[in-house]
Amino acid sequence: MIAILRSPEVNDQLARQGFEPIGSSPVQLASHLKSELTKWAKVVRVSGARVD
């Protein structure tokens, strides 16, 4: 999967659609998700957003 994401054709096509293909290890993905969760949880808390 990483090799496919790094291929110029796939990478260019995804970039044109607004994606940022990264292609990393499961450990790196877990770390990224944890940091994103922390960041967005704070945004939700400060904004007072609620699910209706």
PyMOL Python script that loads the backbone (N, CA, C, O; Angstrom):
from pymol import cmd

cmd.read_pdbstr("""\
ATOM      1  N   MET A   1       0.826  -1.191   0.000  1.00  0.00           N
ATOM      2  CA  MET A   1       0.000   0.000   0.000  1.00  0.00           C
ATOM      3  C   MET A   1       0.869   1.253   0.000  1.00  0.00           C
ATOM      4  O   MET A   1       0.573   2.218  -0.704  1.00  0.00           O
ATOM      5  N   ILE A   2       1.931   1.237   0.782  1.00  0.00           N
ATOM      6  CA  ILE A   2       2.825   2.394   0.847  1.00  0.00           C
ATOM      7  C   ILE A   2       3.460   2.653  -0.514  1.00  0.00           C
ATOM      8  O   ILE A   2       3.561   3.799  -0.954  1.00  0.00           O
ATOM      9  N   ALA A   3       3.886   1.580  -1.176  1.00  0.00           N
ATOM     10  CA  ALA A   3       4.499   1.732  -2.500  1.00  0.00           C
ATOM     11  C   ALA A   3       3.509   2.359  -3.484  1.00  0.00           C
ATOM     12  O   ALA A   3       3.894   3.191  -4.306  1.00  0.00           O
ATOM     13  N   ILE A   4       2.263   1.970  -3.406  1.00  0.00           N
ATOM     14  CA  ILE A   4       1.238   2.528  -4.292  1.00  0.00           C
ATOM     15  C   ILE A   4       1.038   4.011  -3.993  1.00  0.00           C
ATOM     16  O   ILE A   4       0.988   4.828  -4.912  1.00  0.00           O
ATOM     17  N   LEU A   5       0.922   4.361  -2.716  1.00  0.00           N
ATOM     18  CA  LEU A   5       0.726   5.768  -2.354  1.00  0.00           C
ATOM     19  C   LEU A   5       1.900   6.647  -2.758  1.00  0.00           C
ATOM     20  O   LEU A   5       1.728   7.833  -3.037  1.00  0.00           O
ATOM     21  N   ARG A   6       3.086   6.065  -2.790  1.00  0.00           N
ATOM     22  CA  ARG A   6       4.278   6.833  -3.158  1.00  0.00           C
ATOM     23  C   ARG A   6       4.515   6.894  -4.655  1.00  0.00           C
ATOM     24  O   ARG A   6       5.394   7.629  -5.105  1.00  0.00           O
ATOM     25  N   SER A   7       3.757   6.142  -5.437  1.00  0.00           N
ATOM     26  CA  SER A   7       3.950   6.194  -6.878  1.00  0.00           C
ATOM     27  C   SER A   7       3.507   7.569  -7.376  1.00  0.00           C
ATOM     28  O   SER A   7       2.488   8.089  -6.922  1.00  0.00           O
ATOM     29  N   PRO A   8       4.257   8.159  -8.298  1.00  0.00           N
ATOM     30  CA  PRO A   8       3.940   9.508  -8.773  1.00  0.00           C
ATOM     31  C   PRO A   8       2.528   9.640  -9.332  1.00  0.00           C
ATOM     32  O   PRO A   8       1.867  10.655  -9.113  1.00  0.00           O
ATOM     33  N   GLU A   9       2.063   8.629 -10.048  1.00  0.00           N
ATOM     34  CA  GLU A   9       0.722   8.716 -10.646  1.00  0.00           C
ATOM     35  C   GLU A   9      -0.361   8.802  -9.583  1.00  0.00           C
ATOM     36  O   GLU A   9      -1.234   9.668  -9.645  1.00  0.00           O
ATOM     37  N   VAL A  10      -0.305   7.907  -8.615  1.00  0.00           N
ATOM     38  CA  VAL A  10      -1.327   7.877  -7.561  1.00  0.00           C
ATOM     39  C   VAL A  10      -1.201   9.118  -6.683  1.00  0.00           C
ATOM     40  O   VAL A  10      -2.203   9.745  -6.340  1.00  0.00           O
ATOM     41  N   ASN A  11       0.027   9.472  -6.322  1.00  0.00           N
ATOM     42  CA  ASN A  11       0.260  10.633  -5.479  1.00  0.00           C
ATOM     43  C   ASN A  11      -0.280  11.898  -6.135  1.00  0.00           C
ATOM     44  O   ASN A  11      -0.944  12.697  -5.476  1.00  0.00           O
ATOM     45  N   ASP A  12      -0.008  12.089  -7.408  1.00  0.00           N
ATOM     46  CA  ASP A  12      -0.500  13.272  -8.120  1.00  0.00           C
ATOM     47  C   ASP A  12      -2.019  13.294  -8.203  1.00  0.00           C
ATOM     48  O   ASP A  12      -2.653  14.330  -7.998  1.00  0.00           O
ATOM     49  N   GLN A  13      -2.588  12.142  -8.504  1.00  0.00           N
ATOM     50  CA  GLN A  13      -4.053  12.071  -8.617  1.00  0.00           C
ATOM     51  C   GLN A  13      -4.715  12.389  -7.276  1.00  0.00           C
ATOM     52  O   GLN A  13      -5.691  13.138  -7.236  1.00  0.00           O
ATOM     53  N   LEU A  14      -4.210  11.841  -6.198  1.00  0.00           N
ATOM     54  CA  LEU A  14      -4.773  12.121  -4.874  1.00  0.00           C
ATOM     55  C   LEU A  14      -4.589  13.588  -4.499  1.00  0.00           C
ATOM     56  O   LEU A  14      -5.500  14.204  -3.946  1.00  0.00           O
ATOM     57  N   ALA A  15      -3.419  14.151  -4.795  1.00  0.00           N
ATOM     58  CA  ALA A  15      -3.157  15.560  -4.491  1.00  0.00           C
ATOM     59  C   ALA A  15      -4.124  16.470  -5.238  1.00  0.00           C
ATOM     60  O   ALA A  15      -4.584  17.466  -4.680  1.00  0.00           O
ATOM     61  N   ARG A  16      -4.439  16.150  -6.477  1.00  0.00           N
ATOM     62  CA  ARG A  16      -5.391  16.951  -7.252  1.00  0.00           C
ATOM     63  C   ARG A  16      -6.787  16.924  -6.636  1.00  0.00           C
ATOM     64  O   ARG A  16      -7.577  17.845  -6.846  1.00  0.00           O
ATOM     65  N   GLN A  17      -7.090  15.878  -5.880  1.00  0.00           N
ATOM     66  CA  GLN A  17      -8.389  15.751  -5.229  1.00  0.00           C
ATOM     67  C   GLN A  17      -8.377  16.310  -3.811  1.00  0.00           C
ATOM     68  O   GLN A  17      -9.375  16.221  -3.096  1.00  0.00           O
ATOM     69  N   GLY A  18      -7.238  16.890  -3.403  1.00  0.00           N
ATOM     70  CA  GLY A  18      -7.160  17.519  -2.093  1.00  0.00           C
ATOM     71  C   GLY A  18      -6.647  16.623  -0.977  1.00  0.00           C
ATOM     72  O   GLY A  18      -6.686  17.011   0.190  1.00  0.00           O
ATOM     73  N   PHE A  19      -6.169  15.434  -1.316  1.00  0.00           N
ATOM     74  CA  PHE A  19      -5.637  14.522  -0.310  1.00  0.00           C
ATOM     75  C   PHE A  19      -4.144  14.728  -0.138  1.00  0.00           C
ATOM     76  O   PHE A  19      -3.453  15.154  -1.064  1.00  0.00           O
ATOM     77  N   GLU A  20      -3.653  14.423   1.053  1.00  0.00           N
ATOM     78  CA  GLU A  20      -2.218  14.423   1.319  1.00  0.00           C
ATOM     79  C   GLU A  20      -1.808  13.001   1.643  1.00  0.00           C
ATOM     80  O   GLU A  20      -1.793  12.621   2.814  1.00  0.00           O
ATOM     81  N   PRO A  21      -1.475  12.205   0.639  1.00  0.00           N
ATOM     82  CA  PRO A  21      -1.092  10.822   0.910  1.00  0.00           C
ATOM     83  C   PRO A  21       0.207  10.772   1.700  1.00  0.00           C
ATOM     84  O   PRO A  21       1.205  11.382   1.317  1.00  0.00           O
ATOM     85  N   ILE A  22       0.181  10.042   2.803  1.00  0.00           N
ATOM     86  CA  ILE A  22       1.357   9.970   3.666  1.00  0.00           C
ATOM     87  C   ILE A  22       2.010   8.602   3.535  1.00  0.00           C
ATOM     88  O   ILE A  22       3.188   8.512   3.187  1.00  0.00           O
ATOM     89  N   GLY A  23       1.274   7.552   3.804  1.00  0.00           N
ATOM     90  CA  GLY A  23       1.820   6.198   3.720  1.00  0.00           C
ATOM     91  C   GLY A  23       2.888   5.987   4.768  1.00  0.00           C
ATOM     92  O   GLY A  23       4.063   6.266   4.529  1.00  0.00           O
ATOM     93  N   SER A  24       2.493   5.502   5.913  1.00  0.00           N
ATOM     94  CA  SER A  24       3.432   5.311   7.006  1.00  0.00           C
ATOM     95  C   SER A  24       3.161   3.986   7.700  1.00  0.00           C
ATOM     96  O   SER A  24       2.321   3.196   7.269  1.00  0.00           O
ATOM     97  N   SER A  25       3.888   3.763   8.775  1.00  0.00           N
ATOM     98  CA  SER A  25       3.737   2.514   9.517  1.00  0.00           C
ATOM     99  C   SER A  25       2.513   2.581  10.434  1.00  0.00           C
ATOM    100  O   SER A  25       1.989   3.666  10.683  1.00  0.00           O
ATOM    101  N   PRO A  26       2.059   1.444  10.933  1.00  0.00           N
ATOM    102  CA  PRO A  26       0.942   1.453  11.878  1.00  0.00           C
ATOM    103  C   PRO A  26       1.254   2.274  13.132  1.00  0.00           C
ATOM    104  O   PRO A  26       0.362   2.919  13.683  1.00  0.00           O
ATOM    105  N   VAL A  27       2.488   2.256  13.580  1.00  0.00           N
ATOM    106  CA  VAL A  27       2.875   3.031  14.773  1.00  0.00           C
ATOM    107  C   VAL A  27       2.774   4.527  14.480  1.00  0.00           C
ATOM    108  O   VAL A  27       2.291   5.296  15.312  1.00  0.00           O
ATOM    109  N   GLN A  28       3.230   4.933  13.297  1.00  0.00           N
ATOM    110  CA  GLN A  28       3.142   6.343  12.924  1.00  0.00           C
ATOM    111  C   GLN A  28       1.690   6.776  12.759  1.00  0.00           C
ATOM    112  O   GLN A  28       1.332   7.894  13.128  1.00  0.00           O
ATOM    113  N   LEU A  29       0.860   5.911  12.213  1.00  0.00           N
ATOM    114  CA  LEU A  29      -0.563   6.220  12.079  1.00  0.00           C
ATOM    115  C   LEU A  29      -1.201   6.395  13.452  1.00  0.00           C
ATOM    116  O   LEU A  29      -1.947   7.350  13.666  1.00  0.00           O
ATOM    117  N   ALA A  30      -0.924   5.503  14.370  1.00  0.00           N
ATOM    118  CA  ALA A  30      -1.474   5.596  15.722  1.00  0.00           C
ATOM    119  C   ALA A  30      -1.049   6.899  16.393  1.00  0.00           C
ATOM    120  O   ALA A  30      -1.857   7.549  17.057  1.00  0.00           O
ATOM    121  N   SER A  31       0.201   7.278  16.224  1.00  0.00           N
ATOM    122  CA  SER A  31       0.704   8.523  16.798  1.00  0.00           C
ATOM    123  C   SER A  31      -0.005   9.724  16.192  1.00  0.00           C
ATOM    124  O   SER A  31      -0.387  10.650  16.908  1.00  0.00           O
ATOM    125  N   HIS A  32      -0.180   9.711  14.880  1.00  0.00           N
ATOM    126  CA  HIS A  32      -0.868  10.810  14.194  1.00  0.00           C
ATOM    127  C   HIS A  32      -2.319  10.919  14.664  1.00  0.00           C
ATOM    128  O   HIS A  32      -2.805  12.015  14.943  1.00  0.00           O
ATOM    129  N   LEU A  33      -3.001   9.787  14.749  1.00  0.00           N
ATOM    130  CA  LEU A  33      -4.402   9.801  15.195  1.00  0.00           C
ATOM    131  C   LEU A  33      -4.519  10.316  16.620  1.00  0.00           C
ATOM    132  O   LEU A  33      -5.441  11.070  16.932  1.00  0.00           O
ATOM    133  N   LYS A  34      -3.603   9.922  17.483  1.00  0.00           N
ATOM    134  CA  LYS A  34      -3.622  10.386  18.878  1.00  0.00           C
ATOM    135  C   LYS A  34      -3.446  11.898  18.946  1.00  0.00           C
ATOM    136  O   LYS A  34      -4.151  12.570  19.699  1.00  0.00           O
ATOM    137  N   SER A  35      -2.507  12.442  18.162  1.00  0.00           N
ATOM    138  CA  SER A  35      -2.291  13.889  18.189  1.00  0.00           C
ATOM    139  C   SER A  35      -3.489  14.641  17.607  1.00  0.00           C
ATOM    140  O   SER A  35      -3.855  15.707  18.103  1.00  0.00           O
ATOM    141  N   GLU A  36      -4.097  14.090  16.562  1.00  0.00           N
ATOM    142  CA  GLU A  36      -5.278  14.722  15.979  1.00  0.00           C
ATOM    143  C   GLU A  36      -6.453  14.699  16.956  1.00  0.00           C
ATOM    144  O   GLU A  36      -7.183  15.683  17.076  1.00  0.00           O
ATOM    145  N   LEU A  37      -6.632  13.590  17.645  1.00  0.00           N
ATOM    146  CA  LEU A  37      -7.711  13.486  18.626  1.00  0.00           C
ATOM    147  C   LEU A  37      -7.536  14.519  19.728  1.00  0.00           C
ATOM    148  O   LEU A  37      -8.496  15.176  20.130  1.00  0.00           O
ATOM    149  N   THR A  38      -6.318  14.660  20.212  1.00  0.00           N
ATOM    150  CA  THR A  38      -6.033  15.644  21.256  1.00  0.00           C
ATOM    151  C   THR A  38      -6.338  17.052  20.760  1.00  0.00           C
ATOM    152  O   THR A  38      -6.985  17.832  21.458  1.00  0.00           O
ATOM    153  N   LYS A  39      -5.876  17.377  19.562  1.00  0.00           N
ATOM    154  CA  LYS A  39      -6.077  18.715  18.993  1.00  0.00           C
ATOM    155  C   LYS A  39      -7.560  19.016  18.806  1.00  0.00           C
ATOM    156  O   LYS A  39      -8.040  20.064  19.240  1.00  0.00           O
ATOM    157  N   TRP A  40      -8.282  18.114  18.169  1.00  0.00           N
ATOM    158  CA  TRP A  40      -9.686  18.389  17.857  1.00  0.00           C
ATOM    159  C   TRP A  40     -10.593  18.291  19.069  1.00  0.00           C
ATOM    160  O   TRP A  40     -11.633  18.949  19.112  1.00  0.00           O
ATOM    161  N   ALA A  41     -10.225  17.487  20.052  1.00  0.00           N
ATOM    162  CA  ALA A  41     -11.008  17.432  21.292  1.00  0.00           C
ATOM    163  C   ALA A  41     -10.989  18.795  21.969  1.00  0.00           C
ATOM    164  O   ALA A  41     -12.006  19.247  22.496  1.00  0.00           O
ATOM    165  N   LYS A  42      -9.837  19.444  21.954  1.00  0.00           N
ATOM    166  CA  LYS A  42      -9.728  20.782  22.546  1.00  0.00           C
ATOM    167  C   LYS A  42     -10.596  21.782  21.784  1.00  0.00           C
ATOM    168  O   LYS A  42     -11.270  22.607  22.400  1.00  0.00           O
ATOM    169  N   VAL A  43     -10.587  21.719  20.477  1.00  0.00           N
ATOM    170  CA  VAL A  43     -11.402  22.618  19.655  1.00  0.00           C
ATOM    171  C   VAL A  43     -12.879  22.431  19.983  1.00  0.00           C
ATOM    172  O   VAL A  43     -13.611  23.407  20.144  1.00  0.00           O
ATOM    173  N   VAL A  44     -13.312  21.189  20.080  1.00  0.00           N
ATOM    174  CA  VAL A  44     -14.721  20.906  20.395  1.00  0.00           C
ATOM    175  C   VAL A  44     -15.065  21.418  21.783  1.00  0.00           C
ATOM    176  O   VAL A  44     -16.116  22.027  21.980  1.00  0.00           O
ATOM    177  N   ARG A  45     -14.187  21.175  22.740  1.00  0.00           N
ATOM    178  CA  ARG A  45     -14.426  21.627  24.116  1.00  0.00           C
ATOM    179  C   ARG A  45     -14.554  23.158  24.172  1.00  0.00           C
ATOM    180  O   ARG A  45     -15.500  23.682  24.760  1.00  0.00           O
ATOM    181  N   VAL A  46     -13.613  23.856  23.568  1.00  0.00           N
ATOM    182  CA  VAL A  46     -13.602  25.328  23.608  1.00  0.00           C
ATOM    183  C   VAL A  46     -14.802  25.899  22.863  1.00  0.00           C
ATOM    184  O   VAL A  46     -15.381  26.893  23.301  1.00  0.00           O
ATOM    185  N   SER A  47     -15.179  25.293  21.755  1.00  0.00           N
ATOM    186  CA  SER A  47     -16.292  25.822  20.954  1.00  0.00           C
ATOM    187  C   SER A  47     -17.654  25.510  21.568  1.00  0.00           C
ATOM    188  O   SER A  47     -18.644  26.185  21.287  1.00  0.00           O
ATOM    189  N   GLY A  48     -17.688  24.482  22.408  1.00  0.00           N
ATOM    190  CA  GLY A  48     -18.968  24.081  22.986  1.00  0.00           C
ATOM    191  C   GLY A  48     -19.846  23.303  22.009  1.00  0.00           C
ATOM    192  O   GLY A  48     -21.044  23.145  22.243  1.00  0.00           O
ATOM    193  N   ALA A  49     -19.265  22.825  20.932  1.00  0.00           N
ATOM    194  CA  ALA A  49     -20.025  22.077  19.924  1.00  0.00           C
ATOM    195  C   ALA A  49     -20.661  20.837  20.542  1.00  0.00           C
ATOM    196  O   ALA A  49     -20.088  20.188  21.416  1.00  0.00           O
ATOM    197  N   ARG A  50     -21.851  20.533  20.066  1.00  0.00           N
ATOM    198  CA  ARG A  50     -22.588  19.368  20.572  1.00  0.00           C
ATOM    199  C   ARG A  50     -23.203  18.609  19.403  1.00  0.00           C
ATOM    200  O   ARG A  50     -23.508  19.190  18.362  1.00  0.00           O
ATOM    201  N   VAL A  51     -23.378  17.326  19.586  1.00  0.00           N
ATOM    202  CA  VAL A  51     -24.051  16.502  18.596  1.00  0.00           C
ATOM    203  C   VAL A  51     -25.541  16.526  18.911  1.00  0.00           C
ATOM    204  O   VAL A  51     -25.949  16.239  20.036  1.00  0.00           O
ATOM    205  N   ASP A  52     -26.340  16.866  17.927  1.00  0.00           N
ATOM    206  CA  ASP A  52     -27.799  16.908  18.146  1.00  0.00           C
ATOM    207  C   ASP A  52     -28.444  15.651  17.643  1.00  0.00           C
ATOM    208  O   ASP A  52     -29.662  15.502  17.739  1.00  0.00           O
TER     209      ASP A  52
END
""", "prot")
cmd.dss("prot")
cmd.show_as("cartoon", "prot")
cmd.util.cbc("prot")
cmd.orient("prot")
